[in-house]
Amino acid sequence: MMLADRRTKIVATIGPATKSREALRKCILSGMNVARLNFSHGSHDDHLQVIRHLRELSDELKAPVTILQDLQGPKIRVGRFENGSIEIREGEKVVITVEDVKGKPGLIPTDFKALPGAVRAGMKILLDDGLLELRVDAVENGRIAATVEYGGVLKDRKGMNVPGAFLPIDCLTEKDLKDLEFGLEHGVDYVALSFVRRGDDIRRLRELIKHKAPSARIVAKIEMLEAVDNLEEIVRLSDAVMVARGDLAVEVGQTLLPGVQKQIVHICNKIGRPVITATQMLDSMVENPRPTRAEITDVANAVLDGSDALMLSAETASGKYPFKCLRTMHEIISEVERTGTYYYNMTLDAEFFSVAEAIGASACLSALKLNASAIVCLTTTGRTASIISGFRPKARIIAVTHILPTLNRLELIWGIQTLTIDPYDSSDEAMNQIEEMLLKYGLVKTGDKVILTLGVPVLERGKTNTLRVYTIGREDVSRSPEAELPLRCRENPERSVH
C-alpha cells in the first residue's frame, strides 16, 4: 500500500529519539507528514539542525513535509526543590509561595507571581498534568495554604493547572517571541500557539507573523476552559486547530474530555479548518512495542470523528519505538479509512462565500456522480485544495504547483497529496504533464475520469474559477520503477526502515 493512499495525516514530535538525520529519514519513510518541533525543549541550534535535515530529506525523497513550530506559552510551573523533588501525602497541609526560594517538604515554590491573586478558598490546584491535587484553604500575604487531596512525588518544574481561575497571563511570553522570530526566520510552515484563550490572542500573533513571514500559518491549541467558551471565534481566526488533550483534560475534567474533543472537531469540520487530535494517542508505545486495545480504538474514533491529522508526542520524541509507532498509526488509520463510510461530507444547505468554495463543492459532486479517480487542483496558495478536502471526497485530492512552500503546508491537510509541476503556458500543457505524472506514479489508470480545477486565464495565475472533466486517454505511459517514484507513491517504502 502506498503512503499516498492514507488520507488522515500523521504529526510526529521530534526529540532525542528522532532528531538525527537518519532517524528523520526513517520517520518520513514510516509515514510522518508533519514534523512538530516542541520549543518547550531543545536549543535553537538543535531545532535549526532538524529543519535543515528535513528540508534536505524532503527534496531527496520527493516527499514534502510540514514543519510545525509549537511555542511553549505561559505554562505555570512549580519551582525547584532542595533535593529535586518532594513527596506530598493525602491530608497534608502545604504552602505555595511565589518567593524565590528552593522548595522543601511542606513548601512548594512557583514562578507565577500572580497566582495568589487568581485563586480563592475551595479551588483546586492540579500538579503534574493532574496526577497530584491540592485544595486551596486560604490565601494570605501572597502565600496559598492548601490541603493535599491526592498525593505522590512532585518533581522540579512540573506544570500547575487551576481549573476555573481567570489567570492574568499573556499567551506569548518573552521566550515565545524570541522563538517565534527564530522559527519565522528559518521558514517554519505553521506556528502553534499554546494556551489560547480568545480571538485576540490569534490576532496578535497574526500581526507579528504578517511583518516577518506572511505565508506562515497559525495553529490554535485548545487547552483552556476559556478557549472552549470562545471556540467558534478562535477557530474562524486560525488556519488550523489542535485539540491539546493533556491540559484540556485537566481544565475541563477528564469525563467531559471526549465530548469536548468531538465538539471541537465538529466545529472545525463545519467551518472548514484542519484539526489535529493530540496527546497520548499511543502512549503505551513509549515503553512497549504494541498499543493497548483502547489506544487502537481512540485512534480509530479520532479518524471517524473527522480529524485531519493525529499527533504523536513522547511516542516519537523520546519513546523506545518511534518508527514502529508511526507504522502502527498508519496501519490503524488506513484500515479505518478502507472500511469507513464518512466520505463526501456534503450539504447543499450552506451558502458559498467565494467562487473557490462553489468550484470545490462542484468538483466533489462531479467526482461522486462520475465516480472519478482523482480531483486535481492547479494551485498557487493551496486554498482550493483545502476547501475540497473539507468535503471529504473519496476521489484522491492532488494539489499541483511549482511553489514548494505551498506543497509543504498542504501536508497537514486531510487527503491532499502533492505533485510538483514545471511552469506551463496553457491548461492543455499542464494537463499533459499531469496525466503523464499520474500514470507514471500509479495514481490513476487509462480510462479513469479526473476532475481538474484551475484559474483562467492560465498565464495570469488567477484565482480558481474553472472546473473541467478529463478522461485519461494515454496508453503509452506505464508506471515508473519503484526507485524513480516519489516516496509516497512507492509500495511499502518502510521496507527501508530497520
N, C-alpha and C positions, 0 to 999 in steps of 0.2 A: 504493500500500500504506500502511495506517495504521501509525503507530509502535506502536499497541496490539497489532499482530499479532506483534511480536517478543517472545520470552519471556526470553531472556538479557539482563540489564541492562548498561548501559554506565556506567562510572565515569570521569569526566574530572577531571584535576587542573587547578585554576585557578591561573594565574600571569600574568606580564606580557602574554602574548598573548591572554588571555581574561578579565581582571578588570574591564573596563569594563562598564557596564550593557548597552550594545548588543551587546558580544561575548557576555555571559552569555545574553542573549536568543537569539542565534544558536546557542549551544551547546544550549539546550533545544529549539529548533526542529530542530536537526540530530540529536537523539536522545539527549542526555545524560539519564540518570535520577538519577545521584548526583554531587554536586559534592564533590571532595576538596580540602580546604584543608590544604596542607602547612606545618606550623608549624616546619619547618627553615628556612623563608624567610618574609620579609614581616613587617610590624609588626602589632600588634593593630588599629590603625586601618585598615590595608589589609583585613584579614580581616573586620572589622566592616562595612565598606562592601560587601563581596561578600555577606555574609549578608543584609544589608538588601535589596540589589538582588534576590537570589534569591527571597526571600520575596515581594517585590512582584510580580516577574515570574511566579512560580508562581501567584499569585492571579489576575493579569491573563490568563494563558494557560489557566487551569484545568488546570494540569499540576503535580501535586505533585513536589517534588524533595527527595531525601535529602541532608542536609549531613553530611559525614564529616570530623571533625577528626582529622588524623594527627599525633600527637605525635612530636617529634624523637627522644626517647630518648637513651641514653648512647652516641652514636656516637663511637668513638675516632678522633681525627684527628691528623694531623701539625700542627706549629705553623706559624709564618710564617717566610719566608726573607728574607735581606737584599735580594735582588733580585726577590722574588715567586715564584721557582722555582729549582730546581737540576736539572742533568742528572746522572743516575746511569748508569754503564755496567756491562755484564756483567763479572763478575770483580772489580769494585772493592770495596774494604773501606770500610764506613761505620760510623758510631757513631750510635745512637739515644739521646738524652738526655731526661730529664724536667726538666732545669733550665730556668728561664725565660729562654731566650736565643733570638736570631734564628738560623735555620739558615743554613748555607753549604755549599759543596761538601765532601762527606765527613761532614757533621754534620746529623742530622735531629732536630729537637725534637718532642716530643709533650706534649699536656696531660694524658695519662693517667698519673698518678703511680704507679699500682700495676703498670704494665706489666713492669718488671724482675723483680718477684716472681712474675709469672704465666707467664714464658717460660723455656725452657731450651735448651741447645745442640741443634741439629738441627731445631728447629721452623721453620716458615715464617711470615714476616710478609708479608701481601699489602697493597699500597697501591693507591689509586685503583680500587676495585672489581676488584682482581686483575690490573690491567694491568701492574703492576710487582711483582716478587717478591724478597724477601730471605731468606737462610738464616741463622739465629742461630748464631754461632760460640761466643760466651761471654757471661756476664753478670757484671760486676764493678763494685762500688761504685756501683750504681744506673745503670750505663751498659751498653748492649747493643752488643756488637761483632757485625757481620753482613757477609755477602758478598752482592753483588748477583747474583741468578740471571737475572732479566730486567730490563733497564734501560729508560730513557726519561726524559721530563721529569716531575718531581714538583713540583706547584704548591702554594701555600699552602692549608692547611686541608683537604687531601684525606683521605679515610677510610682507616682501617687495619683489617685483619682478622687474627686469629691463630687459624686453624682448630685445634680440638683443645685449646686452652688453656682452663682454668677462670678466668674473669675476675671478680674480686670487685667487681661493679658492681650498683647498684640500677637497675632498668629505668625508674624515674621520677626524673628529675633535678629540681633546683630550678626550672629553666626550664619543665619539663613541668608541674609543679604550678601555676605561675602561668598557663601557657597553658590548662591544664585548667579552672581557675577561670573564666577568661575565656570559654572555649567553652561551659561549662555555663550560665553567666550569660546567654549570648546564644542559648541554645536549640539547640545542635547536636543532631543525631539520633543519631549514632554517634561514639564515640571510639576511634581505632585506637591500640593500644599497641605501640610498637616494641620489638624485641629481647626479646620474651617468652622466658623460659627454663623456667618451671614454673608449675603451677597457682596457687601463692601469689601470683604477680605479678598474676594476674587478680583474685584475692580482694581484694588490697589496693586495686586500682583500683575494684572494685565498692563497697567500703566508702566510698571518697571520693565516688563518684557518688551513692550512696544518700542521703547527707546533703544534697546540693546540688540534684540533678535526677534523681530516681529513675526517670524514664521514659527517660533516655538509655541507649543500648545500647553494648556493648563488642565491638570487632573485635580479635582477637588476630593480630598479624603473625608468621607463622612464617618466621624468617630466621636462626635459630641452630641449630647441631647439637644442643644440649641440648634445644631445643624439639621437635625431631623425636623424640628419645628419650622425651619426656613428652607425646607428641602427643594421645593419647586423653583424658587428664585435662584438657589445655588446651582441647580442642575442646568437651568437655562443660560446662566452666565459662564459656565465652564465648557471646556471642549470634551471632557471625559470625566468620569466619576469612579472613585474606588470605595467599595464597601469594606472599610478597615475594621474587621470584626473583633480585633483584640481589645482596643479601648472602647469600641462601641458596645460590646457585651457588658463591660464594667459600667458604662454610663447608663444604658437603658435597662440593665438587668438581664441575666442570661436567658430567662424563659421568654422574654419578649424579642430576643435577637432574631429568631427565624422569621417572624412576622415583619420586623423592620427591614430585614435583608430583602424579603420579597417586595415590600413596598418601594424600596429604593430602586431595585432592578426594574420594576413595573413602570415607575415614573420615567426612568432613563429611556426605556424602550418606547414609551409613549411620545416623549419629547424628541427622541432621535439622538441621544447621546450615548457613546460607547460606555459600558460599565464593566469594571473589573471586580470580581469577588475574591477577597484576600483573607489570609491568616489561617494557619493550622489545617490547610486542606488535606495534606498527607503527613500530618505532624509525627505520627508514629514512625515514619520512614527516616526521620532524623537519625534514629538508632537502629531500625530494623529494615530488612530488605523487602518486606511486604507491608502493604497498608492494612488497616482494620476494615471490616465489612462496613462499619459506619462511615469511614472516610470515603470508601468507594461510592457509597450512596450519596454522601454530601457533594462530591464532585459531580455525580450524575445529575442530582437535583439542581445544582447551580447552572448546569448547561440547559436543562429543561426550563428553568425559570426565565432564561433569556440573557445570561451573561455573555458579553463579547469576549472576555478573557478571564482566565483563572490564574491566581498568583501563588507561587511557591516562595516561602520566606527562608526560615532556618534550614528547610529541607535541602535547598541548593546552596545557601550561603556557607553553612558550616556543618551540614549533615554528613553521614558516612557514605550515603548512596546518591549523590546529586544527579547522576545521569540516569540511574535506574528510576528515580522519582519522575524525571521528565518523560521517560518512556512509558511509565505506568500511567501518568496523567494523559498522555497522548492516546494510549490504548483505551482507557475508560471513556474519554470524550468521543473517540472515533466510533466506539460501539453504540453509545447513546445516539449519536447523530445518524448512524446507519439505520437504526430502528425507530428513530423519533418521528413524531407527526407534527412538529411545530414549524414547518416551513410555510412560506407565503403568509406571513402575518400582515394581511392587507385589509383595509377598510375603506369604503368609499364615503364614509361619513365626514371625515376631516376635509377642510378646505386646504388648498395649496397656496403657499405664500410666495412661491417662486416658480419660474419656468423649470428649473432643475428638478424640483420636487415632482412636478407633473410628469416630466420626462422619466424620472426614476420610477414612479408608480406605473407608468405606461410600459416601461421596459420589463418590469416584473410581471405585469398582467400578460404581456405578449409572450414572455418566456413560459409562463404557466400554460397558456392556451395552445401554444405551438410546440410545447414540450422541447424547448430549446436547450442545448447543452451548456451554453455559456452566455453571459452578458458581458460585453467588452466595453469599457469606458475609456475613451481617449480623453486624457485629463491633464491639467497642469497643477491644480491645487488638490485634487482628490475629493472634492466636495460631492460631486455627483455619485461617485463610487460609494462614499459614506452613506448618502441618502438611500441608495439601492440596498446597501447592507441592512438598513433599518427595516426593510420589508421582508427580510429573511428568505430570499428566493432559494429554491433547490438547485437551480442552474448555477454553475460556477460564476463568481464575480471576478473579472480580471481587469485590473487597472493598468493602463498602458501609458507610459510617459518617458521622456528623456531626462526628467528632473529628479535626480537621486534623492534629495531630501523629502520629496513627496512620497516616493516609494518607501523610504524608511518609516515615515509617520504612519502610513497605511497598514503597517504590520500589526498594529494594535487592534485593528477593527475587524469584527466578525466576518468571516467568509471571503475576505478580499485577498486574492493572490496578485502579485505584481510582475509586470514584464517591462523590460527596457526596450525602447524603440529608437531607431535612427531618425533624425529630423526628416520631415516629409512635406510635400507641397500640395497634396490633394488627398481626399478621403480614400480614393481608389488606391493610391500609392501606399497609404497607411494600412489599408485592409489587406493588400498583397503581403506586406511584411508580417502583419498579424496572423494571417491564415497560415503562412509558412511556419511561424513560430509555434502556433497552437498544434499543428500536425507533428512537427519535429519533437515537441515536448510531450506528446501523448495526451494533450488536454482535450482534444476533440478528434472525431473521425470524419472521413469523407462522407458527405450526405447529411451531416448534423446541421441543425439551424443555429445561428448565432445572432444575438441582438447587439447592435452597436449604438452607443450614444456618443455624440460629439458636438462641438460648436462649429457652425459655419458662418461666414467664410473661414475655411481652414487656415489660410495664411494669416488671418488676423488673430488666431488663437483666442477666439471669443468664448463667452460662457456657453455651457451646454444648452443647445436649443433644438437638437435634431435626433431622431431615432430611425435606424434602418434595420432591416432584417436581411441577413445573408444566409445562403446555403453554401456550406463548404464543398467546393466542386473539384478541387485539385486532387489528382490521383498520382502525381509524380513525386510526392513528398512522403517519406517514411520516417518513423521515429528514430531519433539520433541514438548512437551508442550511449550507454549509461554515463560514461566518464565525461561526455561532452554536454550533458544536461545540467541545467541549474539544479542546485542541491534538492530543492523541494519537489522537483519533478522526477527524482530518481526513485526506483523501487528500493525500499529498505535501506536508506542511507545510513542507518545506525549500525550497519554491519562493520563500519569503520570504527565504532566505539568499543573500547575494551574496558 
